[in-house]
Amino acid sequence: MSTTSVGRGGEARAEAYLTERGYQLLRRNYRSGPREIDLIMQDGEVLVFVEVKARSKTRYGMPGEFVTPAKRRLLTLAAEAYLMEEGLPDVPARFDVVEVYLGTDKIRHIENAFDAT
């Protein structure tokens, strides 16, 4: 199985998980140049930029630990581009990480995982 198909499967599970909890999907796989946001969702009045990390093993760390400072910076730049494109410069927003543990039913949702950098 390719890493792309694993990633898309993890994103689908994360989307279903968040939707079941009342989040509304706005965009999947938003791209701004080389930067990508896996899911953009609405949680009440808050816009949520979601990074999904799917892993089958945790030997080298928990999935969320792979959201490095460089990745956070790229996500911040993509989120800024989205907000500008949509004309939403002052909307409340946050960054969440959803860890999907492949081969299990386990999902861990980390709300407000990091601040814009």
C-alpha positions as CSV (number, residue, x, y, z in Angstrom):
1,M,0.0,0.0,0.0
2,S,1.4,3.4,-1.0
3,T,2.0,6.2,1.6
4,T,-0.5,8.3,-0.3
5,S,-3.3,5.7,0.1
6,V,-2.4,5.2,3.7
7,G,-2.5,9.0,4.2
8,R,-5.8,9.3,2.5
9,G,-7.3,6.5,4.5
10,G,-6.1,8.2,7.7
11,E,-7.6,11.4,6.5
12,A,-11.0,9.7,5.8
13,R,-11.0,8.2,9.3
14,A,-10.1,11.5,10.9
15,E,-12.8,13.3,8.9
16,A,-15.5,10.8,9.9
17,Y,-14.3,11.0,13.6
18,L,-14.6,14.8,13.6
19,T,-17.9,14.9,11.7
20,E,-19.4,12.5,14.3
21,R,-18.5,15.1,16.9
22,G,-20.3,17.9,15.1
23,Y,-17.5,19.4,13.0
24,Q,-18.4,20.5,9.4
25,L,-16.0,19.8,6.6
26,L,-15.2,22.8,4.5
27,R,-12.2,21.6,2.4
28,R,-10.1,18.5,1.9
29,N,-6.4,18.6,0.9
30,Y,-6.2,22.4,0.4
31,R,-3.1,23.4,-1.4
32,S,-1.2,26.7,-1.5
33,G,1.9,26.1,-3.7
34,P,3.8,23.2,-2.1
35,R,1.9,23.5,1.2
36,E,-1.1,21.4,2.1
37,I,-3.7,21.3,4.8
38,D,-5.3,17.9,5.2
39,L,-8.7,19.0,6.4
40,I,-10.3,22.4,7.0
41,M,-13.3,22.1,9.3
42,Q,-15.8,24.3,11.2
43,D,-16.2,23.8,14.9
44,G,-19.0,26.2,15.9
45,E,-17.6,29.7,15.2
46,V,-14.0,28.4,14.9
47,L,-12.2,27.5,11.7
48,V,-10.0,24.4,12.3
49,F,-7.0,23.5,10.3
50,V,-6.4,19.8,10.8
51,E,-3.2,17.9,10.2
52,V,-3.7,14.1,10.1
53,K,-0.9,11.8,11.1
54,A,-1.6,8.1,10.5
55,R,0.9,5.4,11.7
56,S,0.8,1.7,12.3
57,K,3.7,1.7,14.8
58,T,4.8,4.1,17.5
59,R,8.4,2.7,17.8
60,Y,9.8,6.0,16.6
61,G,7.4,8.3,18.3
62,M,3.7,9.2,18.5
63,P,2.2,10.3,15.2
64,G,1.7,13.9,16.4
65,E,5.4,14.2,17.1
66,F,6.0,14.2,13.4
67,V,4.4,17.6,13.1
68,T,7.8,19.3,13.3
69,P,8.4,23.1,13.7
70,A,9.1,23.2,9.9
71,K,5.7,21.4,9.2
72,R,4.0,23.8,11.6
73,R,5.4,26.8,9.7
74,L,4.2,25.3,6.4
75,L,0.7,24.7,7.8
76,T,0.6,28.3,9.1
77,L,1.5,29.7,5.7
78,A,-1.1,27.6,4.0
79,A,-3.7,28.6,6.6
80,E,-2.9,32.3,6.0
81,A,-3.3,31.8,2.3
82,Y,-6.7,30.1,2.8
83,L,-7.9,32.9,5.1
84,M,-6.9,35.5,2.6
85,E,-8.4,33.7,-0.4
86,E,-11.7,33.3,1.5
87,G,-11.7,36.9,2.8
88,L,-11.6,35.7,6.4
89,P,-8.7,37.6,8.0
90,D,-10.3,38.0,11.4
91,V,-12.1,34.7,11.9
92,P,-11.2,32.7,15.0
93,A,-9.0,29.7,14.0
94,R,-6.9,27.0,15.5
95,F,-4.6,24.1,14.5
96,D,-5.6,20.6,15.5
97,V,-3.7,17.3,15.0
98,V,-5.5,14.0,14.6
99,E,-3.5,10.9,15.2
100,V,-4.9,7.8,13.5
101,Y,-3.5,4.4,14.7
102,L,-3.7,2.1,11.7
103,G,-4.8,-1.5,12.4
104,T,-6.8,-0.3,15.4
105,D,-9.9,1.8,16.1
106,K,-7.8,4.3,18.1
107,I,-7.9,7.9,17.1
108,R,-6.5,10.8,19.3
109,H,-7.6,14.3,18.6
110,I,-5.3,17.0,19.9
111,E,-7.2,20.3,19.9
112,N,-5.2,23.5,19.6
113,A,-2.1,21.5,19.1
114,F,0.1,24.4,18.3
115,D,0.0,28.2,17.7
116,A,0.6,29.8,14.3
117,T,4.3,30.3,13.7
